[in-house]
Amino acid sequence: MDNEKKKDKNKKRGPQPQTSLTWIYMVIALTLGYLLMNGDSSLLSGGSSRNATYSQFKSYVEQGYASRIIVNKKEGSLLMYVEPSHIRDVFREQKVDSGTRPFVVVQYPSADKLEDFISEQQALEHFTGEMEYRQGDDDFMHFFWSFGPLILIAFFWIYMMRRMGGGSEGGGPMGIFNVGKSRARLVEKDEEGKVTFADVAGQAGAKLEVQEIVDFLKNPTRYTELGGKIPKGALLVGPPGTGKTLLAKAVAGEADVPFFSMSGSDFVEMFVGVGASRVRDLFRQAKEKAPCIIFIDEIDAVGRARSRGVQMGANDERESTLNQLLTEMDGFGTNSGVIIMAATNRADILDKALLRAGRFDRQIHVDLPDVTERKEIFQVHLKPIKTDNTLDIDFLARQTPGFSGADIANVCNEAALIAARNGKKAVDKDDFLAAVDRIIGGLEKKTKVMTAEEKRTIALHEAGHATISWLLQYANPLVKVTIVPRGRALGAAWYLPEERQITTREQMLDEMCATLGGRAAEELFCGHISSGAMNDLERVTKQAFSMITYMGMSDRLPNLCYYDNQEYGFQRPYSEATAQLIDEETKAMIARQYARAKDILSQHAEGHAQLAQLLVEREVIFAEDVERIFGPRPWTSRTEELLTEQPAGETEAS
């Protein structure tokens, strides 16, 4: 209770001001400035000086060389400042700067004789300056000028060490003395603004799996009483932008436990042994805060498989960090209440020892959202945006297949920017479609100049894609076709891919044939081929190679898969004869689909020509324009059925 009262008092007081050395340095600088302006000239002038005898002093005064005399009775010495016009007369053998205040140091025999001599010279007007008597210099000034430089050096050294130490007492986490300390950011369980499952849209399957981790942290005895062991770690695997980090924060928020968050690259440093030291410090802090969660984002930075690729220096440091991480994950007690969560989109390159049971006990796949989950994500990101009342979120979810949560957030932001650029009061459907086109295809380049022949070639090319995709059963449904340049593309055909769990050989071949439709249309109707099909050929070649080598979809190489990234490394898992056979099969598969595309275009040459002419005239055409020319598609996919469905709550008349 006493500790809780102290915490409440500290919260009410707010952050306490920290003592800063800057004020001390400012006081020292002001003191030095004051002394330079008003202090003893004998100490602070910095001018040239020389020793002289009493006889020489008398001669200088008689000749009118003295401008000011300061007598130190305690030491029996005096300082005679020289008139600027007679500096060369006094300092004949010494180089003197004209801007200084040179003086002569003299030991006088008697104060009475000195006073009589000065009085006589003043009467003769040989000395018209000031004469000042001093009992002696201040002991403090003697001490300051003797040890002052050392004190300033000490203050400067302390200041630099504090700067390198992060500016806090004892050095901050980035300090040179704390380079081996963990850089993890701690989010306390009672901190405001914590994330919960309500903030994570979609990912119902992943949330169901991590819900067990929340139960482990809330009610550990419920599982340990029956002899079960709480899992030590969970690895979130999925494409970028799917919300892996957000899901880990939600687990900590739901369980109401401390949350240590850091990146895999935070363990890596230029100093040897720092990574392992930071791992030890991280787990030490976690044990003190147990029950808690440690989250390591992008763990592949330190968890990459060992002995893969020869890298000097940095590779050894990374491996030592990984070894320490493996040791710590096996070192603490099973029921200590510390659960490790990590995220990566490259699980295939992680070390096998890291993924074994007892370390990362389970892998949770965070996949790209489906159409229902995309609708939920749109609802989250559309809350701060002023949208039109007629906006259909179901339509937006269907128009963004393959988009991650981060992509959808980008679409919403881009649509708001486009609407603001056009002076609209609310964001409507056209703004979102323009945002999708902007993100996928790039910025529309209306200023790019094309000749009539180039425009016709591009129109024939894109019309070829549209024609074949409309007439093939398993090709992706067409949304629109454009010949307006975007990014590096001179034209594009937009499709709505059907979201399948598995893909058959016939579906892949239909997609390959539709992709080759642009090159086939150029050869048939232009009489030549162009470089515009380079991206199409690249996609087709990769797809054919994957079908033959990885999926076993070849007649001459059936039911074989030549893919094992971890075991074979840089060596091909097949012979030269097999490699030649793969090349022959790839060429034959592409040639068959190319001939098929040419055959379809030849049979529907008139419709293709009308479509190309419409593209030249309007630059953008939609699925209804293609349907007007070729009629309804013979086959209707599930995606097209979704497109034609009425939104919930609307009637046929509306």
C-alpha positions as CSV (number, residue, x, y, z in Angstrom):
1,M,0.0,0.0,0.0
2,D,2.9,2.4,0.8
3,N,4.4,1.8,-2.6
4,E,1.1,2.5,-4.3
5,K,0.7,5.8,-2.3
6,K,4.2,6.8,-3.3
7,K,3.4,6.1,-7.0
8,D,0.2,8.2,-6.8
9,K,2.1,11.1,-5.2
10,N,4.7,10.9,-8.0
11,K,2.0,10.9,-10.6
12,K,0.4,14.0,-9.0
13,R,3.7,15.8,-8.8
14,G,4.4,15.2,-12.5
15,P,7.9,15.0,-14.0
16,Q,10.5,16.4,-11.7
17,P,13.0,18.9,-13.1
18,Q,16.4,17.6,-13.7
19,T,19.6,19.4,-12.7
20,S,21.4,20.6,-15.8
21,L,25.1,21.5,-16.1
22,T,24.3,24.1,-18.7
23,W,23.5,26.7,-16.0
24,I,26.9,26.0,-14.3
25,Y,28.7,26.6,-17.6
26,M,26.8,29.8,-18.2
27,V,27.7,31.1,-14.7
28,I,31.4,30.3,-15.3
29,A,31.3,32.0,-18.7
30,L,29.6,35.2,-17.2
31,T,32.2,35.3,-14.4
32,L,35.1,35.1,-16.9
33,G,33.5,37.8,-19.0
34,Y,33.1,40.0,-16.0
35,L,36.7,39.5,-15.0
36,L,37.9,40.2,-18.5
37,M,35.9,43.5,-18.5
38,N,36.6,44.7,-15.0
39,G,39.3,42.5,-13.5
40,D,42.9,42.9,-12.7
41,S,44.7,43.9,-15.9
42,S,47.9,42.3,-14.7
43,L,46.1,39.0,-14.6
44,L,43.7,39.2,-17.5
45,S,45.3,41.6,-20.0
46,G,47.1,38.9,-21.9
47,G,49.5,41.6,-23.2
48,S,53.3,41.2,-23.7
49,S,55.5,41.8,-20.7
50,R,59.1,42.0,-19.7
51,N,61.2,42.4,-16.5
52,A,63.2,45.6,-15.9
53,T,65.4,47.0,-13.3
54,Y,64.5,49.9,-11.1
55,S,67.0,52.2,-12.9
56,Q,65.4,51.3,-16.3
57,F,62.0,52.0,-14.8
58,K,63.1,55.5,-13.7
59,S,64.5,56.1,-17.2
60,Y,61.2,55.1,-18.8
61,V,59.2,57.3,-16.6
62,E,61.5,60.3,-17.1
63,Q,61.2,59.9,-20.9
64,G,57.4,59.8,-20.7
65,Y,56.9,56.1,-21.6
66,A,54.6,55.2,-18.7
67,S,50.8,55.4,-19.1
68,R,49.7,53.7,-15.8
69,I,51.5,52.3,-12.7
70,I,50.1,49.7,-10.4
71,V,52.1,49.2,-7.1
72,N,51.8,45.9,-5.2
73,K,53.1,46.7,-1.7
74,K,52.8,43.2,-0.5
75,E,55.2,41.8,-3.0
76,G,57.3,45.0,-3.5
77,S,56.7,45.1,-7.2
78,L,55.0,47.3,-9.7
79,L,53.6,47.1,-13.2
80,M,54.3,49.9,-15.6
81,Y,52.0,50.0,-18.6
82,V,53.6,51.5,-21.7
83,E,52.2,54.3,-23.9
84,P,51.2,52.9,-27.3
85,S,53.5,55.3,-29.1
86,H,56.5,54.2,-27.1
87,I,56.0,50.4,-27.3
88,R,58.9,49.9,-29.8
89,D,61.2,52.0,-27.6
90,V,60.7,49.7,-24.6
91,F,60.4,46.4,-26.4
92,R,63.2,46.8,-28.9
93,E,64.2,43.1,-29.0
94,Q,60.8,41.6,-28.5
95,K,57.9,41.2,-31.1
96,V,54.8,43.0,-29.7
97,D,51.3,43.0,-31.2
98,S,49.9,46.5,-31.6
99,G,46.5,45.6,-30.2
100,T,47.8,44.4,-26.8
101,R,48.5,46.3,-23.5
102,P,52.2,45.5,-22.8
103,F,53.7,46.2,-19.4
104,V,57.0,46.1,-17.5
105,V,57.4,44.3,-14.2
106,V,59.8,46.0,-11.8
107,Q,61.0,45.3,-8.2
108,Y,61.3,48.6,-6.4
109,P,63.7,49.1,-3.3
110,S,61.5,51.3,-1.1
111,A,58.0,52.6,-1.1
112,D,59.0,56.0,0.2
113,K,61.6,56.5,-2.6
114,L,59.1,55.3,-5.2
115,E,56.5,57.8,-4.0
116,D,59.1,60.7,-4.0
117,F,60.2,59.8,-7.5
118,I,56.7,59.6,-8.9
119,S,55.7,62.9,-7.2
120,E,58.7,64.5,-8.8
121,Q,58.0,63.2,-12.3
122,Q,54.3,64.2,-12.0
123,A,55.5,67.8,-11.1
124,L,57.7,67.8,-14.2
125,E,54.8,66.4,-16.2
126,H,56.8,63.4,-17.3
127,F,54.1,61.1,-15.9
128,T,50.5,62.2,-16.3
129,G,48.8,58.8,-15.9
130,E,47.2,57.1,-13.0
131,M,49.0,55.4,-10.1
132,E,47.2,52.7,-8.1
133,Y,48.3,51.0,-4.9
134,R,47.3,47.4,-4.1
135,Q,48.0,45.4,-1.0
136,G,48.2,42.2,-3.0
137,D,46.3,39.9,-5.4
138,D,43.2,38.0,-4.2
139,D,44.1,34.5,-3.1
140,F,41.0,33.2,-4.8
141,M,42.2,34.7,-8.1
142,H,45.5,33.1,-7.7
143,F,43.9,29.7,-7.1
144,F,41.5,30.2,-10.0
145,W,44.2,31.1,-12.5
146,S,46.4,28.3,-11.2
147,F,43.8,25.5,-11.3
148,G,41.0,27.1,-13.4
149,P,42.0,25.4,-16.7
150,L,42.0,22.0,-15.0
151,I,38.6,22.7,-13.6
152,L,37.2,23.7,-17.0
153,I,38.6,20.6,-18.6
154,A,37.0,18.5,-15.9
155,F,33.6,20.2,-16.4
156,F,33.9,19.7,-20.1
157,W,34.8,16.0,-19.7
158,I,31.8,15.5,-17.4
159,Y,29.5,17.2,-19.9
160,M,30.7,15.1,-22.8
161,M,30.3,11.9,-20.8
162,R,26.7,12.9,-19.8
163,R,25.9,13.6,-23.4
164,M,27.3,10.3,-24.5
165,G,25.4,8.7,-21.6
166,G,22.0,10.0,-22.9
167,G,21.7,13.0,-20.7
168,S,20.2,11.2,-17.7
169,E,21.7,10.3,-14.4
170,G,23.9,7.2,-14.7
171,G,23.7,7.3,-18.5
172,G,20.8,6.7,-20.8
173,P,20.0,3.6,-22.9
174,M,22.0,5.1,-25.8
175,G,25.0,5.9,-23.7
176,I,28.5,4.7,-24.3
177,F,28.6,3.2,-20.8
178,N,25.2,1.5,-21.3
179,V,25.9,0.1,-24.7
180,G,25.2,-3.4,-23.5
181,K,21.8,-2.5,-21.9
182,S,18.6,-3.5,-23.5
183,R,16.9,-0.9,-25.8
184,A,13.4,-2.4,-25.3
185,R,10.6,0.1,-24.8
186,L,8.5,-0.8,-21.8
187,V,4.7,-0.3,-21.9
188,E,3.3,-0.6,-18.3
189,K,0.0,-2.4,-17.8
190,D,-1.6,0.8,-16.4
191,E,-0.4,3.0,-19.2
192,E,-3.1,5.0,-21.0
193,G,-3.9,4.3,-24.7
194,K,-3.2,0.6,-24.7
195,V,-4.4,-1.5,-27.6
196,T,-7.0,-4.2,-27.3
197,F,-8.6,-6.7,-29.6
198,A,-11.3,-4.2,-30.4
199,D,-8.7,-2.1,-32.1
200,V,-7.7,-5.0,-34.4
201,A,-10.1,-5.3,-37.3
202,G,-10.3,-8.7,-39.1
203,Q,-7.8,-11.5,-38.4
204,A,-10.4,-13.5,-36.5
205,G,-8.4,-16.7,-36.8
206,A,-5.2,-15.1,-35.5
207,K,-7.1,-13.4,-32.6
208,L,-8.6,-16.8,-31.6
209,E,-5.1,-18.3,-31.4
210,V,-3.5,-15.5,-29.4
211,Q,-6.6,-15.4,-27.1
212,E,-5.1,-18.5,-25.4
213,I,-2.0,-16.5,-24.6
214,V,-4.1,-13.9,-22.9
215,D,-5.8,-16.7,-20.8
216,F,-2.4,-18.1,-19.9
217,L,-1.3,-14.7,-18.5
218,K,-4.6,-14.0,-16.7
219,N,-5.2,-17.4,-15.2
220,P,-2.0,-19.4,-15.2
221,T,-3.0,-21.8,-12.4
222,R,-6.0,-22.9,-14.5
223,Y,-3.5,-24.7,-16.8
224,T,-0.7,-25.6,-14.4
225,E,-2.9,-27.3,-11.9
226,L,-3.6,-30.0,-14.6
227,G,0.1,-30.4,-15.3
228,G,0.2,-28.3,-18.4
229,K,3.0,-26.0,-19.3
230,I,2.4,-22.4,-20.5
231,P,3.9,-21.9,-24.0
232,K,7.1,-20.0,-24.0
233,G,6.8,-18.2,-27.3
234,A,4.6,-17.5,-30.3
235,L,5.8,-16.5,-33.7
236,L,3.5,-14.3,-35.8
237,V,4.1,-15.0,-39.5
238,G,2.6,-13.1,-42.4
239,P,3.1,-10.7,-45.2
240,P,4.0,-7.0,-44.4
241,G,1.3,-4.8,-43.3
242,T,-1.1,-7.4,-42.0
243,G,-1.1,-6.2,-38.4
244,K,1.4,-8.5,-36.6
245,T,2.8,-5.8,-34.3
246,L,-0.7,-4.5,-33.6
247,L,-1.9,-8.0,-32.7
248,A,1.0,-8.4,-30.2
249,K,0.2,-5.1,-28.6
250,A,-3.4,-6.1,-28.3
251,V,-2.4,-9.3,-26.5
252,A,-0.5,-7.2,-23.9
253,G,-3.4,-4.8,-23.6
254,E,-6.0,-7.6,-23.1
255,A,-3.8,-9.5,-20.6
256,D,-3.1,-6.2,-18.8
257,V,0.6,-7.0,-18.3
258,P,3.8,-5.1,-19.0
259,F,5.0,-5.2,-22.6
260,F,8.6,-5.1,-23.7
261,S,8.9,-4.1,-27.4
262,M,12.0,-3.9,-29.6
263,S,13.2,-4.7,-33.1
264,G,15.6,-7.5,-34.0
265,S,18.0,-4.9,-35.4
266,D,18.3,-3.3,-31.9
267,F,20.4,-6.2,-30.8
268,V,23.0,-5.6,-33.5
269,E,25.8,-3.2,-32.8
270,M,29.3,-2.4,-34.1
271,F,30.8,-3.6,-30.8
272,V,31.5,-7.3,-30.3
273,G,29.4,-9.0,-27.7
274,V,26.8,-6.2,-27.4
275,G,23.9,-8.1,-28.9
276,A,24.3,-11.0,-26.4
277,S,24.6,-8.5,-23.5
278,R,21.4,-6.8,-24.5
279,V,19.6,-10.2,-24.7
280,R,20.6,-11.0,-21.2
281,D,19.6,-7.5,-19.9
282,L,16.2,-7.8,-21.7
283,F,15.3,-11.1,-20.1
284,R,16.6,-9.9,-16.7
285,Q,14.2,-7.0,-16.8
286,A,11.4,-9.2,-18.0
287,K,11.8,-11.6,-15.1
288,E,11.5,-8.7,-12.7
289,K,8.3,-7.6,-14.3
290,A,6.8,-11.1,-14.7
291,P,4.1,-11.8,-15.8
292,C,4.9,-9.9,-19.0
293,I,5.3,-10.1,-22.7
294,I,8.5,-9.7,-24.7
295,F,7.9,-8.7,-28.4
296,I,10.7,-8.8,-30.9
297,D,9.7,-7.3,-34.3
298,E,11.5,-8.5,-37.4
299,I,13.3,-11.3,-35.6
300,D,14.9,-12.5,-38.8
301,A,17.5,-9.7,-38.2
302,V,19.1,-11.9,-35.5
303,G,17.3,-15.3,-36.0
304,R,18.6,-16.1,-39.5
305,A,19.8,-19.7,-39.9
306,R,23.4,-20.1,-38.8
307,S,26.3,-20.9,-41.2
308,R,24.3,-19.6,-44.2
309,G,26.5,-17.5,-46.4
310,V,30.0,-16.5,-45.5
311,Q,30.1,-13.1,-43.8
312,M,33.0,-12.0,-41.7
313,G,32.6,-10.1,-38.4
314,A,29.0,-9.2,-38.4
315,N,27.9,-12.8,-39.0
316,D,29.8,-13.9,-35.9
317,E,28.2,-11.2,-33.8
318,R,24.7,-12.1,-35.1
319,E,25.3,-15.8,-34.4
320,S,26.5,-15.1,-30.8
321,T,23.3,-12.9,-30.3
322,L,21.2,-15.8,-31.6
323,N,23.0,-18.3,-29.4
324,Q,22.3,-16.1,-26.3
325,L,18.7,-15.7,-27.3
326,L,18.3,-19.5,-27.6
327,T,19.9,-20.0,-24.2
328,E,17.7,-17.4,-22.5
329,M,14.5,-18.9,-24.0
330,D,15.5,-22.3,-22.5
331,G,17.0,-20.9,-19.4
332,F,14.2,-19.4,-17.3
333,G,11.5,-21.4,-15.6
334,T,8.6,-22.8,-17.5
335,N,6.0,-21.1,-15.3
336,S,7.8,-17.8,-14.8
337,G,5.1,-15.9,-16.6
338,V,7.4,-14.4,-19.4
339,I,6.0,-15.1,-22.9
340,I,8.0,-14.2,-26.0
341,M,6.2,-13.1,-29.1
342,A,8.0,-12.3,-32.3
343,A,7.0,-11.2,-35.8
344,T,8.5,-11.9,-39.2
345,N,7.5,-12.2,-42.9
346,R,10.5,-14.5,-43.7
347,A,9.9,-17.6,-41.5
348,D,11.6,-19.8,-44.0
349,I,15.1,-18.3,-43.3
350,L,14.9,-18.6,-39.5
351,D,17.1,-21.0,-37.6
352,K,15.5,-24.4,-36.9
353,A,16.7,-24.3,-33.3
354,L,14.6,-21.1,-32.8
355,L,11.5,-22.7,-34.1
356,R,11.7,-26.0,-32.2
357,A,9.2,-26.9,-29.5
358,G,10.1,-25.4,-26.1
359,R,11.1,-22.0,-27.7
360,F,8.6,-20.8,-30.2
361,D,6.0,-23.4,-29.4
362,R,3.4,-22.2,-31.9
363,Q,3.4,-20.3,-35.2
364,I,0.4,-18.0,-35.8
365,H,-0.2,-17.2,-39.4
366,V,-1.5,-13.7,-40.0
367,D,-2.7,-13.8,-43.6
368,L,-4.0,-11.1,-45.9
369,P,-7.6,-10.3,-45.0
370,D,-10.4,-11.7,-47.0
371,V,-13.4,-9.7,-48.3
372,T,-15.2,-9.8,-45.0
373,E,-12.2,-8.8,-43.0
374,R,-11.3,-6.0,-45.5
375,K,-14.8,-4.6,-44.8
376,E,-14.1,-4.5,-41.1
377,I,-10.7,-2.8,-41.7
378,F,-12.4,-0.2,-43.9
379,Q,-14.9,0.6,-41.2
380,V,-12.0,1.3,-38.8
381,H,-10.1,3.5,-41.1
382,L,-13.1,5.4,-42.4
383,K,-14.1,6.7,-38.9
384,P,-12.1,9.9,-39.1
385,I,-12.9,10.5,-42.8
386,K,-15.9,12.5,-43.9
387,T,-17.5,10.2,-46.5
388,D,-20.5,10.5,-48.8
389,N,-23.7,8.9,-47.6
390,T,-24.0,6.8,-50.7
391,L,-20.5,5.1,-50.2
392,D,-20.8,1.3,-50.2
393,I,-18.1,-0.2,-48.0
394,D,-18.9,-3.7,-49.4
395,F,-18.0,-2.5,-52.9
396,L,-14.7,-1.1,-51.6
397,A,-13.9,-4.4,-49.9
398,R,-14.5,-6.3,-53.1
399,Q,-12.4,-3.8,-55.2
400,T,-9.3,-4.3,-53.0
401,P,-8.4,-8.0,-53.3
402,G,-5.0,-8.9,-51.9
403,F,-4.7,-5.6,-50.0
404,S,-3.3,-5.7,-46.4
405,G,-4.5,-3.6,-43.5
406,A,-1.7,-1.1,-44.2
407,D,-2.7,-0.9,-47.9
408,I,-6.3,-0.2,-46.9
409,A,-5.3,2.5,-44.5
410,N,-3.2,4.0,-47.4
411,V,-6.2,3.9,-49.7
412,C,-8.4,5.7,-47.2
413,N,-5.8,8.4,-46.7
414,E,-5.1,8.8,-50.5
415,A,-8.9,9.1,-51.2
416,A,-9.2,11.9,-48.7
417,L,-6.3,13.7,-50.2
418,I,-7.8,13.3,-53.7
419,A,-11.1,14.6,-52.6
420,A,-9.5,17.6,-50.9
421,R,-7.4,18.3,-54.0
422,N,-10.6,18.4,-56.0
423,G,-12.4,20.8,-53.5
424,K,-15.0,18.3,-52.4
425,K,-16.8,18.4,-49.0
426,A,-16.9,14.6,-48.6
427,V,-15.0,11.6,-50.0
428,D,-17.1,9.6,-52.5
429,K,-16.8,6.4,-54.5
430,D,-14.9,7.9,-57.4
431,D,-12.2,9.2,-55.0
432,F,-11.7,5.7,-53.6
433,L,-11.4,4.2,-57.0
434,A,-8.9,6.8,-58.1
435,A,-7.0,6.1,-54.9
436,V,-6.9,2.4,-55.7
437,D,-5.7,3.1,-59.2
438,R,-3.1,5.5,-57.8
439,I,-1.7,3.0,-55.4
440,I,-1.6,0.0,-57.8
441,G,-0.7,1.6,-61.0
442,G,1.0,4.8,-60.0
443,L,0.4,8.5,-60.7
444,E,-1.6,9.2,-63.9
445,K,0.7,10.9,-66.5
446,K,-1.6,13.0,-68.7
447,T,1.3,15.0,-70.1
448,K,3.1,12.0,-71.7
449,V,3.0,12.5,-75.5
450,M,2.3,9.5,-77.7
451,T,2.0,9.2,-81.4
452,A,-1.1,7.9,-83.1
453,E,0.6,4.7,-84.0
454,E,1.8,4.1,-80.4
455,K,-1.6,4.8,-79.1
456,R,-3.2,2.3,-81.5
457,T,-0.6,-0.4,-80.6
458,I,-1.3,0.1,-76.9
459,A,-5.1,0.0,-77.5
460,L,-4.8,-3.3,-79.5
461,H,-2.5,-4.7,-76.8
462,E,-4.9,-3.9,-73.9
463,A,-7.9,-5.0,-75.9
464,G,-6.3,-8.3,-76.4
465,H,-6.0,-8.9,-72.7
466,A,-9.6,-7.8,-72.2
467,T,-11.0,-10.0,-75.0
468,I,-9.4,-13.2,-73.9
469,S,-10.1,-12.7,-70.2
470,W,-13.8,-12.1,-71.0
471,L,-14.0,-15.3,-73.1
472,L,-12.1,-17.7,-70.9
473,Q,-13.8,-19.5,-68.0
474,Y,-11.2,-19.2,-65.3
475,A,-9.6,-15.9,-66.2
476,N,-10.0,-13.1,-63.7
477,P,-13.1,-10.9,-64.3
478,L,-12.5,-7.6,-66.0
479,V,-13.2,-4.3,-64.2
480,K,-11.8,-1.7,-66.6
481,V,-9.2,-1.2,-69.3
482,T,-7.2,2.0,-69.8
483,I,-4.5,3.3,-72.1
484,V,-3.7,6.3,-69.9
485,P,0.0,6.0,-68.8
486,R,0.4,5.3,-65.1
487,G,3.8,5.0,-63.5
488,R,6.0,3.1,-65.9
489,A,3.1,1.4,-67.6
490,L,1.6,2.8,-70.8
491,G,-1.7,1.0,-70.3
492,A,-3.3,-1.5,-68.0
493,A,-6.2,-3.8,-67.6
494,W,-7.8,-4.0,-64.2
495,Y,-9.2,-7.3,-62.9
496,L,-10.9,-8.5,-59.9
497,P,-9.1,-11.7,-58.9
498,E,-11.2,-14.5,-57.4
499,E,-10.1,-15.3,-53.9
500,R,-9.2,-19.0,-54.1
501,Q,-7.8,-21.3,-51.4
502,I,-6.3,-23.6,-54.1
503,T,-5.7,-23.1,-57.8
504,T,-6.1,-25.8,-60.4
505,R,-4.0,-26.3,-63.5
506,E,-6.8,-25.2,-65.8
507,Q,-7.2,-21.9,-63.9
508,M,-3.5,-21.2,-64.2
509,L,-3.4,-21.9,-67.9
510,D,-6.4,-19.6,-68.5
511,E,-4.7,-16.8,-66.6
512,M,-1.5,-17.5,-68.6
513,C,-3.4,-17.3,-71.9
514,A,-5.0,-14.0,-70.9
515,T,-1.7,-12.6,-70.0
516,L,-0.3,-13.5,-73.4
517,G,-3.3,-11.9,-75.2
518,G,-1.5,-8.5,-75.5
519,R,1.5,-9.9,-77.4
520,A,-0.7,-12.1,-79.5
521,A,-2.9,-9.1,-80.5
522,E,0.2,-7.1,-81.5
523,E,1.4,-9.9,-83.8
524,L,-2.0,-10.5,-85.4
525,F,-3.3,-7.0,-85.9
526,C,-0.2,-4.8,-85.9
527,G,2.1,-7.0,-87.9
528,H,4.9,-6.5,-85.4
529,I,5.7,-6.9,-81.7
530,S,6.9,-4.3,-79.2
531,S,8.5,-4.0,-75.9
532,G,5.2,-3.3,-74.2
533,A,4.7,-7.0,-73.4
534,M,7.9,-7.4,-71.3
535,N,6.1,-7.5,-67.9
536,D,3.6,-10.0,-69.3
537,L,6.3,-12.3,-70.5
538,E,8.1,-12.1,-67.2
539,R,5.0,-13.1,-65.3
540,V,4.2,-15.9,-67.7
541,T,7.7,-17.3,-67.6
542,K,7.8,-17.4,-63.8
543,Q,4.3,-18.9,-63.6
544,A,5.2,-21.7,-66.1
545,F,8.5,-22.4,-64.4
546,S,6.7,-22.6,-61.0
547,M,4.1,-25.0,-62.4
548,I,6.7,-27.4,-63.7
549,T,9.4,-27.3,-61.0
550,Y,7.4,-26.7,-57.8
551,M,3.8,-27.9,-58.5
552,G,4.4,-31.0,-60.6
553,M,2.0,-29.8,-63.3
554,S,4.1,-31.0,-66.3
555,D,3.3,-34.1,-68.5
556,R,7.0,-35.1,-68.7
557,L,7.9,-34.2,-65.1
558,P,4.7,-35.1,-63.2
559,N,4.4,-35.1,-59.4
560,L,7.9,-33.6,-58.8
561,C,8.9,-30.6,-56.7
562,Y,12.4,-29.3,-56.9
563,Y,12.2,-26.8,-54.1
564,D,13.8,-26.9,-50.7
565,N,15.3,-23.5,-49.8
566,Q,17.0,-24.6,-46.6
567,E,18.5,-27.9,-47.6
568,Y,19.9,-27.2,-51.0
569,G,21.0,-23.5,-50.7
570,F,22.7,-22.4,-53.9
571,Q,22.8,-25.8,-55.6
572,R,20.1,-27.0,-57.9
573,P,18.4,-30.2,-56.7
574,Y,18.3,-31.6,-60.2
575,S,20.7,-32.7,-63.0
576,E,21.7,-30.9,-66.2
577,A,19.5,-33.2,-68.2
578,T,16.5,-32.4,-65.9
579,A,17.3,-28.7,-66.3
580,Q,17.2,-29.0,-70.1
581,L,13.9,-30.9,-69.8
582,I,12.5,-28.1,-67.6
583,D,13.5,-25.5,-70.2
584,E,11.8,-27.5,-72.9
585,E,8.6,-28.0,-70.9
586,T,8.5,-24.3,-70.0
587,K,8.9,-23.2,-73.7
588,A,6.2,-25.8,-74.8
589,M,3.7,-24.7,-72.2
590,I,4.0,-21.0,-73.1
591,A,3.9,-21.8,-76.8
592,R,0.7,-23.7,-76.4
593,Q,-1.0,-20.9,-74.5
594,Y,0.3,-18.3,-77.0
595,A,-1.1,-20.2,-79.9
596,R,-4.4,-20.6,-78.0
597,A,-4.6,-16.8,-77.5
598,K,-4.0,-16.1,-81.2
599,D,-6.7,-18.6,-82.1
600,I,-9.3,-16.9,-79.8
601,L,-8.4,-13.5,-81.1
602,S,-8.7,-14.7,-84.7
603,Q,-12.2,-16.0,-84.0
604,H,-13.3,-12.7,-82.4
605,A,-11.3,-10.3,-84.5
606,E,-14.3,-8.0,-85.2
607,G,-15.2,-7.6,-81.5
608,H,-11.5,-7.0,-80.6
609,A,-11.3,-4.3,-83.3
610,Q,-14.4,-2.5,-81.9
611,L,-12.9,-2.7,-78.4
612,A,-9.6,-1.3,-79.5
613,Q,-11.3,1.6,-81.4
614,L,-13.4,2.4,-78.3
615,L,-10.2,2.5,-76.3
616,V,-8.6,4.9,-78.7
617,E,-11.6,7.2,-78.5
618,R,-12.4,7.1,-74.8
619,E,-9.0,5.9,-73.3
620,V,-10.9,4.1,-70.5
621,I,-13.6,1.5,-70.9
622,F,-15.4,-0.7,-68.3
623,A,-16.8,-4.2,-68.1
624,E,-20.2,-3.1,-69.3
625,D,-18.6,-1.8,-72.6
626,V,-17.0,-5.2,-73.1
627,E,-20.3,-6.9,-72.4
628,R,-22.0,-4.7,-75.0
629,I,-19.6,-6.0,-77.7
630,F,-19.2,-9.6,-76.7
631,G,-22.4,-10.2,-74.8
632,P,-22.6,-11.6,-71.3
633,R,-19.8,-13.9,-70.1
634,P,-20.6,-17.6,-70.7
635,W,-19.4,-18.3,-67.1
636,T,-20.0,-16.4,-64.0
637,S,-17.5,-16.6,-61.1
638,R,-18.2,-16.2,-57.5
639,T,-16.5,-12.8,-57.5
640,E,-18.8,-11.6,-60.3
641,E,-21.8,-12.8,-58.3
642,L,-20.6,-10.7,-55.4
643,L,-20.3,-7.7,-57.7
644,T,-23.9,-8.0,-58.8
645,E,-25.4,-8.6,-55.4
646,Q,-27.5,-5.9,-53.8
647,P,-26.0,-4.4,-50.7
648,A,-27.7,-5.4,-47.5
649,G,-30.8,-3.3,-46.6
650,E,-31.4,-2.1,-50.2
651,T,-34.3,-3.0,-52.4
652,E,-34.3,-3.9,-56.1
653,A,-35.9,-0.5,-56.9
654,S,-33.2,1.5,-55.2
